[in-house]
Amino acid sequence: MAATAASMRPEAVRPSRAARAEREAHEARRAGGARGVRTAPRRPAAAPTLRAVPDDAPGRTRGAAVGLIMTISVFVAILAIVVALQTLIAEQQLELDRTLTDVRLAQQHHVELRQTRAELRAPTHLIAQARLLGMMNGLPGKFQEISPEAVARVTAATANMDPLFLLPRPDPAVAPGAWGTTGMIAVQVSP
């Protein structure tokens, strides 16, 4: 540190050769002027170059300290932001993992429900449930062919029929009849 301080000394503080020679000549004139000593003729001396160096070494130290503190503060703030962002990313990743787990469980439950539905709609299961309820297989149906002449006779016979009898009877469950009339209600059981 001492070497750097000595090398940082400005040159203007050291007297130049010309300045030293002029000072010695001046002192010799003063001392020898009274005795009659001849001195060398006076040469014009080179003007010393002086530079003003402000004495703000404590200010420089204070400025460097403030700069160092500001740099450390910015560095700590950046680290705090990075840590906060990493924490936020980790929280979001956990939430994403929970959501994906919930989706997988819901898909598995959906597959189980579809399998249960397929088992319940299977013909063997339906037959077994019908037998538990006392149902039996129906008798096989027989189809008969009707001749076109019979169809024509029925059509001709009903052409002159009263329109009241031609209309289908209303469903009593939907539109009940008058008081005292009886009706038939058909109930269909769906599987």
Backbone as numpy.savetxt, mean C-alpha at the origin, in Angstrom:
# Nx Ny Nz CAx CAy CAz Cx Cy Cz
48.97 18.46 14.52 48.15 19.64 14.52 49.01 20.88 14.52
50.19 20.82 15.24 51.09 21.98 15.30 51.69 22.25 13.93
51.96 21.18 13.17 52.55 21.37 11.84 51.55 22.04 10.92
50.30 21.68 11.04 49.30 22.30 10.18 49.05 23.74 10.57
49.12 24.04 11.86 48.91 25.42 12.29 50.05 26.30 11.80
51.30 25.78 11.82 52.44 26.58 11.34 52.38 26.77 9.85
51.92 25.73 9.15 51.86 25.86 7.69 50.70 26.74 7.27
49.74 26.97 8.15 48.59 27.80 7.80 48.84 29.27 8.13
49.98 29.60 8.72 50.29 30.99 9.03 50.43 31.77 7.75
49.86 32.94 7.68 49.98 33.71 6.44 51.40 34.25 6.27
51.80 34.38 5.04 53.13 34.86 4.70 53.30 36.34 5.06
52.23 37.08 5.10 52.33 38.52 5.33 52.83 38.83 6.74
52.71 37.91 7.64 53.13 38.17 9.01 54.67 38.18 9.10
55.35 37.35 8.32 56.81 37.32 8.32 57.33 38.51 7.51
58.32 39.20 8.01 58.86 40.34 7.24 59.69 39.83 6.07
59.59 40.52 4.95 60.35 40.13 3.76 61.79 40.62 3.89
62.68 40.19 3.00 64.08 40.59 3.03 64.21 42.09 2.81
63.42 42.60 1.89 63.50 44.04 1.59 63.07 44.84 2.81
62.06 44.39 3.50 61.59 45.11 4.68 62.65 45.05 5.78
63.31 43.89 5.94 64.36 43.79 6.95 65.56 44.68 6.62
65.91 44.71 5.35 67.05 45.54 4.93 66.74 47.01 5.16
65.52 47.41 4.86 65.13 48.81 5.06 65.14 49.16 6.55
64.67 48.25 7.38 64.66 48.53 8.81 66.09 48.65 9.35
66.99 47.80 8.92 68.39 47.87 9.36 69.03 49.17 8.90
68.74 49.58 7.68 69.30 50.83 7.15 68.76 52.01 7.95
67.53 51.97 8.29 66.91 53.05 9.05 67.56 53.15 10.43
67.77 52.02 11.06 68.41 52.02 12.38 69.86 52.50 12.28
70.52 52.13 11.22 71.91 52.55 11.05 71.97 54.06 10.81
71.04 54.63 10.07 71.00 56.08 9.85 70.79 56.81 11.16
69.92 56.31 11.95 69.66 56.97 13.22 70.89 56.93 14.11
71.48 55.80 14.17 72.64 55.68 15.05 73.87 56.39 14.45
74.04 56.32 13.19 75.22 56.89 12.58 75.03 58.31 12.12
73.91 58.86 12.09 73.66 60.21 11.63 74.32 61.22 12.53
74.42 60.92 13.77 75.02 61.85 14.71 76.53 61.79 14.60
77.08 60.68 14.22 78.52 60.56 14.14 79.05 60.82 12.75
78.22 60.89 11.77 78.65 61.13 10.41 78.97 59.87 9.65
78.36 58.78 9.97 78.58 57.51 9.28 77.75 57.53 8.02
78.41 57.13 6.97 77.68 57.10 5.70 76.87 55.81 5.60
75.76 55.94 5.09 74.91 54.77 4.92 74.64 54.57 3.44
74.21 53.46 3.11 73.90 53.13 1.71 72.70 53.95 1.26
72.69 54.25 0.00 71.55 55.03 -0.47 70.25 54.24 -0.27
69.30 54.97 -0.07 68.00 54.36 0.25 67.35 53.85 -1.03
67.02 52.58 -1.03 66.32 51.99 -2.18 64.83 51.90 -1.87
64.05 52.03 -2.89 62.62 51.90 -2.60 62.32 50.44 -2.24
61.69 50.27 -1.16 61.36 48.91 -0.68 60.05 48.47 -1.31
59.99 47.19 -1.50 58.74 46.64 -2.03 57.67 46.73 -0.95
56.52 47.08 -1.35 55.43 47.23 -0.38 55.05 45.85 0.14
55.05 45.74 1.44 54.68 44.43 1.98 53.20 44.14 1.69
52.96 42.90 1.35 51.58 42.50 1.10 51.01 41.89 2.38
50.04 42.54 2.87 49.40 42.07 4.09 47.99 41.62 3.77
47.64 40.55 4.37 46.27 40.06 4.22 45.61 40.08 5.57
44.39 40.51 5.58 43.65 40.54 6.84 43.08 39.16 7.09
43.41 38.59 8.21 42.90 37.28 8.60 42.00 37.50 9.79
40.70 37.23 9.62 39.81 37.45 10.75 40.11 36.46 11.85
39.99 36.92 13.03 40.25 36.09 14.19 38.94 35.47 14.68
38.38 34.63 13.82 37.11 34.01 14.22 37.29 32.51 14.33
38.38 32.09 14.84 38.60 30.67 15.05 37.52 30.06 15.94
37.07 30.73 17.01 35.96 30.14 17.78 34.69 30.07 16.95
34.46 31.03 16.06 33.27 31.00 15.20 33.31 29.84 14.23
34.51 29.58 13.71 34.64 28.43 12.81 34.36 27.14 13.56
34.82 27.03 14.74 34.58 25.84 15.53 33.10 25.71 15.84
32.48 26.85 16.17 31.06 26.82 16.47 30.27 26.43 15.22
30.64 26.98 14.06 29.95 26.65 12.81 30.15 25.19 12.44
31.37 24.70 12.66 31.63 23.28 12.36 30.82 22.39 13.30
30.70 22.79 14.56 29.93 21.99 15.52 28.45 21.98 15.13
27.95 23.15 14.73 26.54 23.22 14.33 26.31 22.36 13.08
27.25 22.44 12.13 27.14 21.62 10.92 27.18 20.14 11.24
28.07 19.75 12.15 28.15 18.35 12.55 26.87 17.90 13.23
26.32 18.72 14.10 25.07 18.38 14.79 23.92 18.26 13.79
23.88 19.17 12.82 22.82 19.11 11.80 22.96 17.84 10.95
24.19 17.49 10.59 24.41 16.28 9.79 23.98 15.04 10.57
24.34 14.99 11.83 23.95 13.83 12.66 22.43 13.80 12.82
21.80 14.96 12.99 20.34 15.01 13.14 19.65 14.51 11.88
20.14 14.93 10.71 19.54 14.47 9.45 19.73 12.97 9.30
20.91 12.47 9.64 21.18 11.04 9.55 20.25 10.25 10.47
20.06 10.71 11.70 19.16 10.03 12.65 17.72 10.10 12.16
17.31 11.23 11.59 15.94 11.35 11.06 15.72 10.38 9.91
16.70 10.26 9.03 16.57 9.33 7.91 16.49 7.90 8.43
17.29 7.56 9.41 17.22 6.21 10.00 15.87 5.95 10.65
15.32 6.96 11.33 14.00 6.81 11.96 12.92 6.58 10.90
13.02 7.30 9.80 12.03 7.12 8.72 12.15 5.72 8.13
13.37 5.25 7.92 13.57 3.90 7.37 13.00 2.85 8.31
13.24 3.01 9.61 12.72 2.04 10.59 11.18 2.07 10.59
10.60 3.27 10.53 9.13 3.38 10.51 8.55 2.73 9.26
9.20 2.94 8.12 8.71 2.32 6.89 8.83 0.80 6.94
9.94 0.30 7.50 10.10 -1.14 7.62 9.03 -1.74 8.54
8.70 -1.04 9.61 7.65 -1.50 10.51 6.30 -1.53 9.81
6.02 -0.49 9.05 4.75 -0.43 8.31 4.67 -1.55 7.28
5.76 -1.81 6.59 5.77 -2.89 5.60 5.54 -4.23 6.29
6.17 -4.44 7.45 5.99 -5.71 8.17 4.54 -5.87 8.63
3.91 -4.80 9.11 2.50 -4.88 9.52 1.60 -5.21 8.34
1.85 -4.57 7.20 1.03 -4.84 6.01 1.23 -6.28 5.53
2.45 -6.79 5.64 2.72 -8.17 5.24 1.96 -9.15 6.14
1.93 -8.87 7.45 1.17 -9.72 8.36 -0.32 -9.70 8.02
-0.85 -8.52 7.73 -2.27 -8.40 7.36 -2.55 -9.17 6.07
-1.64 -9.08 5.10 -1.80 -9.82 3.85 -1.77 -11.32 4.10
-0.88 -11.78 4.96 -0.82 -13.21 5.28 -2.11 -13.68 5.94
-2.65 -12.87 6.87 -3.93 -13.23 7.51 -5.05 -13.32 6.48
-5.09 -12.36 5.57 -6.15 -12.35 4.56 -6.03 -13.57 3.64
-4.81 -13.89 3.22 -4.61 -15.07 2.37 -5.00 -16.35 3.09
-4.72 -16.44 4.38 -5.12 -17.61 5.16 -6.64 -17.71 5.23
-7.31 -16.58 5.45 -8.78 -16.57 5.48 -9.36 -16.99 4.13
-8.76 -16.54 3.05 -9.24 -16.92 1.71 -9.08 -18.42 1.49
-7.92 -18.97 1.88 -7.70 -20.41 1.72 -8.72 -21.21 2.54
-8.98 -20.78 3.78 -9.97 -21.48 4.61 -11.37 -21.39 4.01
-11.73 -20.23 3.47 -13.05 -20.08 2.85 -13.17 -20.96 1.61
-12.11 -21.06 0.82 -12.15 -21.93 -0.36 -12.30 -23.39 0.05
-11.59 -23.80 1.09 -11.70 -25.17 1.57 -13.11 -25.45 2.09
-13.70 -24.50 2.81 -15.07 -24.66 3.31 -16.05 -24.75 2.14
-15.82 -23.95 1.10 -16.69 -23.98 -0.08 -16.64 -25.36 -0.75
-15.45 -25.92 -0.85 -15.31 -27.25 -1.46 -16.05 -28.30 -0.62
-15.94 -28.19 0.71 -16.64 -29.14 1.59 -18.15 -29.00 1.44
-18.64 -27.77 1.34 -20.08 -27.56 1.17 -20.57 -28.10 -0.16
-19.79 -27.93 -1.22 -20.19 -28.48 -2.52 -20.24 -30.00 -2.48
-19.30 -30.62 -1.76 -19.30 -32.07 -1.64 -20.53 -32.54 -0.87
-20.86 -31.84 0.22 -22.05 -32.19 1.00 -23.31 -32.04 0.16
-23.39 -30.97 -0.62 -24.55 -30.74 -1.50 -24.67 -31.86 -2.53
-23.54 -32.25 -3.10 -23.59 -33.34 -4.09 -24.06 -34.64 -3.45
-23.62 -34.91 -2.21 -24.08 -36.12 -1.52 -25.57 -36.07 -1.24
-26.07 -34.87 -0.84 -27.50 -34.76 -0.53 -28.37 -34.85 -1.78
-27.85 -34.45 -2.93 -28.63 -34.50 -4.16 -28.46 -35.80 -4.93
-27.66 -36.69 -4.41 -27.44 -37.97 -5.09 -28.75 -38.77 -5.10
-29.03 -39.45 -6.21 -30.29 -40.23 -6.29 -30.42 -41.30 -5.19
-29.34 -41.93 -4.82 -29.44 -42.97 -3.77 -29.86 -42.36 -2.44
-29.32 -41.17 -2.13 -29.70 -40.50 -0.89 -31.17 -40.07 -0.93
-31.60 -39.56 -2.09 -33.00 -39.13 -2.21 -33.96 -40.32 -2.08
-33.60 -41.45 -2.66 -34.45 -42.65 -2.54 -34.53 -43.10 -1.09
-33.38 -43.08 -0.40 -33.38 -43.51 1.01 -34.22 -42.57 1.86
-34.14 -41.27 1.64 -34.95 -40.32 2.41 -36.43 -40.47 2.10
-36.76 -40.72 0.83 -38.16 -40.93 0.46 -38.73 -42.17 1.14
-37.97 -43.22 1.21 -38.44 -44.44 1.87 -38.63 -44.20 3.35
-37.75 -43.37 3.98 -37.93 -43.04 5.39 -39.23 -42.28 5.62
-39.65 -41.50 4.63 -40.89 -40.75 4.75 -42.11 -41.58 4.34
-41.90 -42.82 3.92 -43.02 -43.69 3.56 -43.40 -43.61 2.10
-42.60 -43.06 1.29 -42.90 -42.98 -0.14 -42.45 -44.26 -0.83
-43.13 -44.51 -1.96 -42.78 -45.69 -2.75 -42.59 -45.25 -4.19
-42.00 -46.18 -4.94 -41.84 -45.90 -6.37 -43.20 -45.89 -7.02
-43.38 -44.99 -7.95 -44.66 -44.93 -8.65 -44.81 -46.07 -9.65
-46.06 -46.33 -10.02 -46.31 -47.36 -11.00 -45.85 -46.86 -12.36
-45.41 -47.74 -13.17 -44.95 -47.26 -14.48 -46.12 -46.71 -15.28
-45.89 -45.66 -15.97 -46.95 -45.03 -16.76 -47.10 -45.69 -18.11
-48.34 -45.64 -18.61 -48.62 -46.21 -19.93 -49.14 -45.09 -20.81
-48.67 -45.06 -22.00 -49.11 -44.05 -22.95 -50.04 -44.72 -23.95
-51.12 -44.00 -24.29 -52.05 -44.49 -25.30 -52.09 -43.48 -26.43
-52.22 -44.02 -27.60 -52.31 -43.14 -28.76 -53.77 -42.76 -28.96
-53.99 -41.49 -29.26 -55.34 -40.99 -29.52 -55.41 -40.69 -31.01
-56.47 -41.13 -31.59 -56.60 -40.94 -33.03 -56.94 -39.49 -33.34
-56.54 -39.01 -34.49 -56.85 -37.62 -34.86 -58.35 -37.36 -34.94
-59.18 -38.37 -35.27 -60.61 -38.17 -35.31 -61.16 -37.87 -33.92
-60.63 -38.55 -32.87 -61.09 -38.31 -31.51 -60.72 -36.90 -31.06
-59.55 -36.45 -31.45 -59.13 -35.10 -31.10 -60.04 -34.10 -31.79
-60.40 -34.34 -33.03 -61.28 -33.43 -33.78 -62.67 -33.42 -33.17
-63.20 -34.57 -32.75 -64.52 -34.60 -32.14 -64.55 -33.84 -30.82
-63.51 -33.98 -30.01 -63.47 -33.27 -28.73 -63.37 -31.78 -28.98
-62.62 -31.39 -29.96 -62.48 -29.97 -30.27 -63.81 -29.42 -30.76
-64.50 -30.15 -31.60 -65.79 -29.69 -32.11 -66.84 -29.67 -31.01
-66.76 -30.59 -30.09 -67.75 -30.65 -29.02 -67.56 -29.51 -28.03
-66.37 -29.09 -27.83 -66.14 -28.03 -26.86 -66.20 -26.64 -27.48
-66.39 -26.54 -28.75 -66.44 -25.23 -29.40 -67.71 -24.48 -29.01
-68.82 -25.17 -28.82 -70.07 -24.53 -28.47 -70.30 -24.51 -26.96
-69.29 -24.83 -26.19 -69.42 -24.93 -24.74 -69.47 -23.53 -24.13
-70.10 -23.44 -22.99 -70.18 -22.16 -22.27 -68.76 -21.73 -21.88
-68.40 -20.45 -22.13 -67.02 -20.01 -21.82 -66.69 -20.12 -20.33
-67.68 -20.10 -19.46 -67.43 -20.23 -18.04 -66.83 -21.60 -17.72
-67.28 -22.61 -18.42 -66.76 -23.96 -18.19 -65.44 -24.20 -18.92
-65.19 -23.42 -19.95 -63.94 -23.59 -20.70 -62.73 -23.06 -19.94
-62.96 -22.00 -19.14 -61.83 -21.40 -18.41 -61.37 -22.34 -17.31
-60.11 -22.38 -17.05 -59.64 -23.25 -15.96 -60.09 -22.69 -14.62
-60.28 -23.58 -13.72 -60.72 -23.20 -12.39 -59.60 -22.46 -11.67
-59.88 -21.33 -10.95 -58.82 -20.63 -10.22 -58.33 -21.44 -9.04
-57.09 -21.24 -8.71 -56.48 -21.95 -7.59 -57.01 -21.35 -6.29
-57.64 -22.14 -5.41 -58.21 -21.57 -4.19 -57.16 -21.01 -3.23
-55.93 -21.53 -3.31 -54.90 -21.00 -2.43 -54.52 -19.59 -2.85
-54.60 -19.31 -4.16 -54.25 -17.98 -4.66 -55.47 -17.07 -4.59
-56.59 -17.54 -5.13 -57.83 -16.75 -5.12 -58.94 -17.59 -4.53
-59.14 -17.52 -3.22 -60.17 -18.36 -2.60 -61.57 -18.00 -3.13
-62.39 -19.01 -3.21 -63.75 -18.80 -3.73 -64.66 -18.20 -2.67
-65.96 -18.19 -2.94 -66.94 -17.63 -2.01 -67.09 -18.57 -0.81
-67.76 -18.07 0.22 -67.95 -18.84 1.44 -68.80 -20.06 1.15
-68.30 -21.18 1.62 -69.06 -22.41 1.47 -68.63 -23.22 0.27
-67.81 -22.68 -0.60 -67.37 -23.48 -1.76 -66.15 -24.29 -1.35
-66.04 -25.39 -1.92 -64.89 -26.26 -1.61 -63.94 -26.21 -2.79
-62.71 -26.48 -2.52 -61.70 -26.48 -3.56 -60.64 -27.51 -3.25
-59.84 -27.77 -4.21 -58.78 -28.73 -4.05 -57.45 -27.99 -4.09
-56.59 -28.30 -3.16 -55.27 -27.67 -3.12 -54.23 -28.74 -3.42
-53.42 -28.49 -4.42 -52.35 -29.43 -4.77 -51.04 -28.93 -4.16
-50.37 -29.83 -3.51 -49.10 -29.48 -2.88 -47.99 -30.28 -3.56
-46.96 -29.58 -3.94 -45.83 -30.25 -4.57 -44.65 -30.23 -3.62
-44.05 -31.36 -3.41 -42.90 -31.46 -2.52 -41.66 -31.47 -3.40
-40.81 -30.51 -3.17 -39.59 -30.45 -3.99 -38.44 -31.08 -3.20
-37.53 -31.69 -3.87 -36.43 -32.37 -3.17 -35.45 -31.39 -2.58
